[in-house]
Amino acid sequence: MVLENIPNAEIAFTEEGYDAIPYDLSAIDSEKMNAYFDLLIENKTVLDAKLIVYLDTDSEEGIIFSEKVTEKAHQKGVLIGAGSDSELGLFAELRLLHLKAKLSIIE
């Protein structure tokens, strides 16, 4: 994805890598974000939410932003994939998707 398509994103480069900042909750309901969700739906693209990854960081803003983006994408009809790069595993990710992003247990 091209960075300019991410609403209000700036890149901060460090020796360790980069972070997209800030996590602007108002961007979730923006025209650009809705167009992005529509594009995902149109192309049958699965959103790889990875909510659990943010639990391994100190970024409370990142946690809240990822939960809200995933919840909004789900409400719009975007397919949500579940996987885990964390030691906590797939079932922890599924639980987060249910509790935080409001997916039903069966979804």
ROSE-4610 file (N, C-alpha, C; in Angstrom, 1 decimal, always signed):
// ROSE-4610
residu = [M/M/M/V/V/V/L/L/L/E/E/E/N/N/N/I/I/I/P/P/P/N/N/N/A/A/A/E/E/E/I/I/I/A/A/A/F/F/F/T/T/T/E/E/E/E/E/E/G/G/G/Y/Y/Y/D/D/D/A/A/A/I/I/I/P/P/P/Y/Y/Y/D/D/D/L/L/L/S/S/S/A/A/A/I/I/I/D/D/D/S/S/S/E/E/E/K/K/K/M/M/M/N/N/N/A/A/A/Y/Y/Y/F/F/F/D/D/D/L/L/L/L/L/L/I/I/I/E/E/E/N/N/N/K/K/K/T/T/T/V/V/V/L/L/L/D/D/D/A/A/A/K/K/K/L/L/L/I/I/I/V/V/V/Y/Y/Y/L/L/L/D/D/D/T/T/T/D/D/D/S/S/S/E/E/E/E/E/E/G/G/G/I/I/I/I/I/I/F/F/F/S/S/S/E/E/E/K/K/K/V/V/V/T/T/T/E/E/E/K/K/K/A/A/A/H/H/H/Q/Q/Q/K/K/K/G/G/G/V/V/V/L/L/L/I/I/I/G/G/G/A/A/A/G/G/G/S/S/S/D/D/D/S/S/S/E/E/E/L/L/L/G/G/G/L/L/L/F/F/F/A/A/A/E/E/E/L/L/L/R/R/R/L/L/L/L/L/L/H/H/H/L/L/L/K/K/K/A/A/A/K/K/K/L/L/L/S/S/S/I/I/I/I/I/I/E/E/E]
num = [1/1/1/2/2/2/3/3/3/4/4/4/5/5/5/6/6/6/7/7/7/8/8/8/9/9/9/10/10/10/11/11/11/12/12/12/13/13/13/14/14/14/15/15/15/16/16/16/17/17/17/18/18/18/19/19/19/20/20/20/21/21/21/22/22/22/23/23/23/24/24/24/25/25/25/26/26/26/27/27/27/28/28/28/29/29/29/30/30/30/31/31/31/32/32/32/33/33/33/34/34/34/35/35/35/36/36/36/37/37/37/38/38/38/39/39/39/40/40/40/41/41/41/42/42/42/43/43/43/44/44/44/45/45/45/46/46/46/47/47/47/48/48/48/49/49/49/50/50/50/51/51/51/52/52/52/53/53/53/54/54/54/55/55/55/56/56/56/57/57/57/58/58/58/59/59/59/60/60/60/61/61/61/62/62/62/63/63/63/64/64/64/65/65/65/66/66/66/67/67/67/68/68/68/69/69/69/70/70/70/71/71/71/72/72/72/73/73/73/74/74/74/75/75/75/76/76/76/77/77/77/78/78/78/79/79/79/80/80/80/81/81/81/82/82/82/83/83/83/84/84/84/85/85/85/86/86/86/87/87/87/88/88/88/89/89/89/90/90/90/91/91/91/92/92/92/93/93/93/94/94/94/95/95/95/96/96/96/97/97/97/98/98/98/99/99/99/100/100/100/101/101/101/102/102/102/103/103/103/104/104/104/105/105/105/106/106/106/107/107/107]
x = [+0.8/+0.0/+0.9/+0.5/+1.2/+0.9/+1.9/+1.7/+0.8/+0.8/-0.1/-1.6/-1.9/-3.3/-3.7/-2.8/-3.1/-3.4/-4.7/-5.1/-4.2/-3.7/-2.9/-1.7/-1.1/+0.1/+1.4/+2.3/+3.6/+4.5/+5.7/+6.7/+7.8/+8.2/+9.3/+10.4/+11.5/+12.6/+13.5/+13.9/+14.9/+15.8/+16.9/+17.8/+17.2/+16.1/+15.4/+14.4/+14.0/+13.0/+12.1/+10.8/+9.9/+8.6/+7.9/+6.6/+5.7/+4.4/+3.5/+2.8/+2.8/+2.2/+1.4/+0.5/-0.1/-1.3/-1.9/-3.1/-4.3/-4.9/-5.9/-7.3/-8.0/-9.3/-10.3/-10.2/-11.2/-11.0/-9.8/-9.5/-10.3/-10.8/-11.5/-12.8/-13.5/-14.7/-14.5/-13.3/-13.0/-13.4/-13.5/-13.8/-12.7/-11.5/-10.4/-10.4/-10.7/-10.8/-11.9/-13.1/-14.2/-14.0/-13.3/-12.9/-11.9/-11.0/-10.1/-10.9/-11.8/-12.7/-13.4/-14.0/-14.7/-13.8/-12.6/-11.6/-11.3/-11.1/-10.9/-12.0/-13.3/-14.5/-14.5/-14.3/-14.4/-13.4/-12.2/-11.2/-11.2/-12.2/-12.3/-11.0/-10.4/-9.1/-9.4/-8.7/-8.9/-7.9/-8.5/-7.8/-7.1/-5.8/-5.0/-4.8/-5.8/-5.8/-4.7/-4.4/-3.3/-3.3/-4.5/-4.7/-3.7/-3.3/-2.4/-1.0/-0.6/+0.7/+0.8/-0.2/-0.2/-0.1/-0.5/-0.4/+1.1/+1.9/+3.4/+4.1/+3.3/+4.0/+3.5/+4.1/+3.7/+2.7/+2.2/+1.3/-0.2/-0.7/-2.1/-2.9/-2.4/-3.1/-3.1/-2.0/-2.0/-3.0/-3.1/-4.1/-5.5/-5.8/-7.2/-7.5/-6.5/-6.7/-6.9/-6.1/-6.2/-7.6/-8.0/-9.3/-10.4/-10.4/-11.5/-11.5/-10.3/-10.2/-10.8/-10.4/-10.9/-12.4/-12.9/-14.3/-15.1/-14.6/-15.2/-15.2/-14.0/-13.9/-14.9/-15.0/-16.0/-17.4/-17.8/-19.1/-19.4/-18.4/-18.6/-18.6/-18.2/-18.3/-16.9/-15.8/-14.5/-14.3/-13.7/-13.3/-12.2/-12.2/-11.2/-10.5/-9.2/-8.4/-7.9/-7.7/-7.1/-5.8/-4.8/-3.5/-2.8/-1.6/-0.9/+0.6/+1.3/+2.8/+3.3/+2.4/+2.7/+2.8/+3.5/+3.6/+2.2/+1.3/+0.0/-0.9/-0.6/-1.3/-2.6/-3.1/-4.3/-5.5/-5.7/-6.9/-7.0/-5.9/-5.8/-6.3/-5.8/-6.1/-7.6/-8.2/-9.6/-10.4/-10.0/-10.7/-10.7/-9.5/-9.4/-10.4/-10.4/-11.3/-12.8/-13.1/-14.5/-14.7/-13.8/-14.1/-13.8/-12.8/-12.4/-12.9/-13.0/-13.4/-14.9/-15.5/-16.9/-17.4/-16.4/-16.8/-17.6/-18.5/-19.2/-18.3/-18.6/-17.8/-17.6/-18.7/-18.7/-17.9/-17.8/-17.1/-15.6]
y = [-1.2/+0.0/+1.2/+2.2/+3.5/+4.3/+4.9/+5.6/+6.8/+7.5/+8.6/+8.2/+6.9/+6.5/+6.2/+6.4/+6.2/+7.6/+7.8/+9.1/+9.6/+10.8/+11.5/+10.8/+9.9/+9.2/+10.0/+9.9/+10.5/+9.3/+9.4/+8.3/+8.9/+8.3/+8.7/+7.6/+7.9/+6.9/+6.9/+5.8/+5.6/+4.5/+4.3/+3.3/+1.9/+1.8/+0.5/+0.2/+1.2/+1.1/+2.3/+2.1/+3.3/+3.0/+4.1/+4.0/+4.9/+4.5/+5.4/+6.1/+7.4/+8.2/+9.3/+9.9/+9.5/+8.6/+8.1/+7.3/+8.2/+8.7/+9.7/+9.0/+8.9/+8.2/+8.8/+10.1/+10.8/+10.3/+9.8/+9.3/+8.1/+7.4/+6.1/+6.3/+7.5/+7.8/+8.7/+8.9/+9.9/+9.3/+10.2/+9.8/+8.9/+9.2/+8.3/+6.9/+6.8/+5.5/+4.7/+5.3/+4.6/+4.2/+5.0/+4.6/+3.4/+3.4/+2.3/+1.0/+1.1/-0.1/-0.5/+0.4/+0.0/-0.7/-0.2/-0.9/-2.3/-2.5/-3.8/-4.7/-4.2/-5.0/-5.4/-4.4/-4.5/-5.6/-5.6/-6.6/-7.8/-8.0/-9.2/-9.4/-8.3/-8.4/-8.6/-9.5/-9.8/-8.9/-8.2/-7.3/-8.2/-8.1/-8.8/-7.9/-8.0/-7.1/-7.2/-8.4/-8.6/-7.7/-7.7/-6.9/-7.3/-8.5/-9.0/-8.4/-8.0/-7.4/-6.1/-5.4/-4.1/-4.3/-5.5/-5.7/-5.9/-6.2/-6.3/-5.0/-3.9/-2.6/-1.7/-0.6/+0.3/+1.4/+1.2/+2.2/+1.9/+2.5/+2.4/+3.0/+4.1/+4.7/+3.7/+2.9/+1.9/+0.8/+0.4/-0.7/-0.2/+1.0/+1.5/+1.7/+2.3/+2.6/+1.3/+0.3/-1.0/-1.6/-1.6/-2.2/-1.4/-0.1/+0.7/+0.6/+0.5/+0.4/-1.0/-2.0/-3.4/-3.5/-2.9/-2.8/-2.1/-1.0/-0.2/-1.0/-1.6/-2.4/-3.5/-4.2/-5.3/-4.8/-3.7/-3.1/-2.8/-2.3/-2.0/-3.2/-4.4/-5.6/-6.1/-5.6/-6.0/-7.4/-8.3/-9.6/-9.4/-10.1/-10.0/-11.3/-11.3/-12.6/-12.7/-13.9/-14.0/-14.8/-14.4/-15.0/-14.5/-15.0/-14.4/-14.5/-13.5/-13.4/-13.4/-13.7/-13.6/-14.9/-15.0/-16.2/-16.6/-15.6/-15.8/-16.7/-16.6/-17.5/-17.1/-18.0/-17.7/-17.6/-18.4/-18.3/-16.9/-16.4/-15.1/-14.0/-14.1/-13.2/-13.3/-14.5/-14.6/-14.0/-14.2/-13.6/-12.0/-11.5/-10.0/-9.5/-10.2/-9.8/-9.8/-10.8/-10.9/-9.8/-9.6/-8.7/-7.2/-7.0/-5.6/-5.0/-5.9/-5.4/-5.8/-6.5/-6.8/-7.8/-8.7/-9.8/-10.8/-11.5/-12.5/-13.7/-14.6/-15.8/-16.6/-16.7/-17.6/-16.9/-15.6/-14.9/-15.1]
z = [+0.0/+0.0/+0.0/-0.7/-0.8/+0.4/+1.1/+2.3/+2.2/+1.0/+0.9/+1.0/+0.9/+1.0/+2.4/+3.4/+4.8/+5.3/+5.8/+6.3/+7.4/+7.3/+8.4/+8.9/+8.0/+8.4/+8.1/+9.0/+8.8/+9.2/+8.6/+8.9/+9.6/+10.7/+11.5/+11.4/+10.8/+10.6/+11.7/+12.2/+13.3/+12.8/+13.6/+13.3/+13.4/+14.2/+14.4/+13.3/+12.6/+11.6/+11.4/+11.3/+11.2/+11.8/+12.2/+12.7/+12.0/+11.7/+11.1/+12.3/+12.3/+13.4/+12.8/+13.4/+14.7/+14.4/+15.5/+15.3/+15.5/+14.5/+14.5/+14.4/+15.5/+15.5/+14.6/+14.4/+13.5/+12.0/+11.7/+10.3/+10.0/+11.0/+10.8/+10.0/+10.3/+9.6/+8.4/+8.0/+6.9/+5.6/+4.6/+3.2/+2.7/+3.0/+2.5/+3.0/+4.3/+5.0/+4.4/+4.2/+3.7/+2.2/+1.5/+0.1/+0.1/+1.1/+1.3/+1.6/+2.6/+2.9/+1.7/+0.9/-0.3/-1.3/-1.4/-2.3/-1.8/-0.5/+0.0/-0.3/-0.2/-0.5/-1.9/-2.8/-4.2/-4.7/-4.1/-4.6/-3.7/-2.8/-2.0/-1.2/-0.7/+0.0/+1.5/+2.1/+3.5/+4.3/+5.3/+6.2/+7.2/+7.3/+8.3/+9.5/+10.4/+11.5/+12.5/+12.9/+13.9/+15.1/+15.8/+17.0/+18.0/+18.1/+19.2/+19.1/+17.9/+17.8/+18.6/+18.7/+19.4/+20.9/+21.4/+22.8/+23.2/+22.3/+22.6/+22.5/+22.4/+22.3/+23.5/+23.7/+24.7/+24.2/+23.0/+22.3/+22.6/+23.6/+23.9/+22.7/+22.1/+21.0/+19.8/+19.6/+18.5/+18.8/+20.0/+20.3/+20.0/+20.5/+20.3/+18.9/+18.1/+16.7/+15.9/+16.2/+15.4/+15.7/+17.0/+17.3/+16.6/+16.6/+16.0/+14.5/+13.9/+12.4/+12.0/+12.8/+12.5/+12.7/+13.7/+14.0/+12.8/+12.4/+11.3/+10.0/+9.7/+8.5/+8.5/+9.6/+9.8/+9.6/+10.2/+10.0/+8.5/+7.8/+6.4/+5.5/+6.0/+5.2/+4.7/+5.2/+4.8/+5.5/+4.7/+5.3/+6.2/+7.4/+8.4/+8.6/+8.4/+8.6/+10.0/+10.5/+11.8/+11.7/+12.4/+12.4/+13.6/+13.8/+14.9/+14.7/+15.0/+15.0/+16.4/+17.4/+18.8/+19.4/+20.5/+21.3/+21.9/+22.0/+22.6/+21.7/+20.4/+19.5/+18.9/+18.0/+17.3/+18.1/+19.1/+19.9/+20.7/+21.1/+21.7/+20.7/+19.5/+18.4/+18.1/+18.1/+17.8/+19.0/+20.2/+21.3/+21.2/+20.9/+20.7/+19.6/+18.5/+17.4/+17.9/+18.7/+19.2/+20.3/+21.2/+22.3/+21.9/+21.1/+20.9/+19.5/+18.5/+17.2/+16.9/+17.9/+17.9/+16.8/+16.4/+15.5/+16.4/+15.8/+16.5/+16.7/+17.6/+17.8/+16.5/+15.8/+14.6/+13.4/+13.5/+12.4/+12.6]
